[in-house]
Amino acid sequence: MRNSSSTEVASTIDPNKNAFRNLIIGRFGRAIAVSFWVMVIIFLMLRLSPGDPVRIALGDADYTDADFNNMKIKLGLDGNFITQFFHYLSNLLQGDLGTAYLSGIPVAEIIKVHLPVTLTLIVFSILLALIIAIPLALAVALSKGTTVSYIFRALTSISLAIPGFFLALMGLLYFGSILNWAPAAGYQEEFPANLRYLWLPALVNCGSLVPVLSRVLHSSLIDTLDQEFVETGVIRGVSKVRFYWSYLLRPSLAPTVVLLSYIIGVMIGGTIIMESIFSLPGIGRELITAVGAKDYPVVQGIVLTFGLLVVFASFIGDLLGYFLDRRVTLS
Amino acid sequence: MKVSNSSAGAKRKYRREGTFGLVAGFGMLLLLLLAGFIFPLISKYDPNQPGLTPLLAPNMENYFGTDILGRDIFTRVFDAVFIDLGTSLVGVVIPLTVGTIIGTLLGISKRKRINSLVGSLIDGINAFPFLIFVIAIISFVGPGIPSILLAICLMNWARYARVARTRAVVVNDLAYVEASRTLGYSKPRILFKHIIPNVSSETVAYALSDFIIVIIGVAALSFLGFGVNPPQAEWGLMIRDGAQVITLAWWPTVFPGLALCWTGIAVAFIAEGTNRRLKESNPK
């Protein structure tokens, strides 16, 4: 659908402007549709799970029929399916994610407290990965040697195949126990102090981030190097900085940026494991605890947050990809 | 990457590259399977029976040492080969089959409503991070290998369906499919004999890289405590147990971890080799 409209638009007088508007509307519509499904899936999870969630929520303790009915209402499991769904949806839109069984704290509050830690770790990991991946991909692409790119491919393959949690434990063993460079547990919220706790988990995340990013960047750099304007740049003798940024990186970055927004999902999975291993008070560790305790409102709330985060990230990624390289939407 | 306009010499080199990956990958995998078959048989230790001195460093009797309960790690690492590989294999094959068929049907169907409805459902499922979705399902159905498999199947078909749908749209318009339609072949015949084989070459290539994710994912879930029940030997669970005592002893963590890496790298080589082969046989 989007393709047909963008080709139509390409033939009008001001293609870029219209294409951009259509792109935003199309992507936004899609993001809304996907968010809707995300909510439906989470709604269904609790309803379709085997066993009676009300009974599980009440635990093994004795309870009366009144307790049972109260819990049923509390979980939003009273009434028929359709009213349940609208009830659930209207609560969500008001920012009400329910309350945790165990602590009685509103789920939205739990997310508000713990999400920043997780986001900090994700952003820090991505920055670190870019700092490593961009020069790496540039060096491999410019070397043009078949041996170099062969070794690059083999090493990135191997790095991707090493499980993050194993790498994290090895890092903790080496940097934590032997060198004493990284604390094994704990966290501080403030900016420079938190780096002490975050650098090792972020570095471990790079073990899977750098191969993916540098590979995509490498192959788009190879494509860019074939373009005539690169040669023009060399002939005109533009400054080094300008050559690397405007002539090489900027035309090549769009696929990497779009990929980056999709990687957020993979990153969240990795972050959960890092938070458990390094005892960081992030939202992923909360999820693991909640799953263990069968604290369904917390599980639902956190999973929903992650789902919406991914939808939002890919929306932003598509737009950024367009800004970096306007050919993306028009071709 | 450009095979089409390179000389014959360069082409032969490409084949050699792909072959190296395939031979190395399958070799590593075969060695692992053989070891998983032979070592537990000839080992004098029971993989699940405690009783040896706990946390014995690797020595000539216990090549990989013993764990906290006094079990021989060497036997346990190789005893776990089939449960780890088997679980992951099932977790790849079922979504691959289901996703390919659903995706292909969507790609060739003319009904726009169903297409966009199922299409956004696919996007909705894909919006969840793999581990998050699986953990969420497990929280409702309880831990264990069957739940992990159920969750992976519920989730991963959507990724294959997306790949298959994109490919099926292209294949559906190819001349030979048009031709078989003109010849009056039945719809199922065109679907299963002409379209799906062409679509599946793409999804199978994707399945290989997915296999690595699933192997690591299954182990990660066990590591987080959602997988097999003790005392069954499984790499993720062994690493979980080892991590408790990692400051005292490195071997209960490192050896199952290395086995996991070995498997991952073997599959990565196979995937890389297959991709080279596919690129060589149909250069863009």
Interface residues (C-beta under 8 A of the other chain):
Chain A: M1 R30 A33 V34 F36 W37 V38 V40 I41 I42 M45 L46 S49 P50 P53 T146 Y150 R153 A154 S157 I158 L160 A161 I162 P163 G164 F165 F166 L169 M170 L172 L173 S177 S219 I222 G265 V266 M267 I268 G269 I272 I273 S276 I277 L287 I288 A290 V291 G292 K294 Y296 V299 Q300 I302 V303 F306 G307 V310 V311 S314
Chain B: M1 K13 E17 S116 S120 L121 D123 G124 I125 A127 F128 P129 F130 L131 I132 F133 I135 A136 I137 I138 S139 F140 V141 I212 I216 G217 A219 A220 F223 L224 G225 F226 I239 G242 A243 I246 T247 W250 T253 V254 G257 L260 C261 G264 I265 V267 A268 F269 A271 E272
